[in-house]
């Protein structure tokens, strides 16, 4: 059971909860050397590989909505 963030109704126990992202922010991930241990087919031992990093988005806030509010949105 949960309370819908939009209509403030308490939703029953077998109703699914729909998470909706309301705000995101840009994020830059730095490169990391020797970040992951990976087993390769061509080499008998696992090898440390670098993570190149990159750019993406992070979720800042999300709300739980009921089925009716999700359809209206």
N, C-alpha and C positions, 0 to 999 in steps of 0.2 A: 504494500500500500504506500502511496505517496500523495503529495499535494501538488496539483498543477500550478505552475508558476504564473500562468496567465489568468485563468478563471478562478483560482484558489479553491477548487473543489477537491475533496479527497477521493481518490480513484481506488476502486476495488482491488482485491488481491490478485486476480488473474488477468488484469488489464496490463498490456505492455507499456513501458515508459519510453517516450520518444525524446532523445536528447537533441537539442537544437543549438548550434553555435551562434552566439550573438555578437562576439567580438574576437578579433584576431590581431596579432601584431607580427611584423616582419622579424626574422631572426637569422643571424649569420652564424654558422657553425664553423669553428676553426678546424684546420687540418691537424691530424694527430698521427705521429709516427708510431709504427709497431702497435697498432690499436687492437687487431684481432688475430687470433691464432686459427689458421685455416688449413684443413687437410686437402692437399691437391692430388689428383690422380697420377700425375707424372712424377711426383716425388714421394719417397717412402716416409719422410718425417713431416709433421706439420710445419708450416711456414708462417712467420709473422708478416702481416701485410699492413700497409698504411691506409688510413681513412682520409680521403681527399677533402672532407668537409663540404661546405656548400651553403646555399641560401634556401630558406623555407619560411613557413608561417607556424606560429604557436597559437593554441587556443587560450584566450584570456578568460572568457566567461562562456558558460553554456547553461541552458535551463532545461528542466524536465517538463514536458507538456503531455497532456492527455491526447487521445486520438482525435477528438473533435477540434481542439485548438490547433493541433498539427495540420489538419486538413484546411482550416481557415487561413493559416499562415502560408 
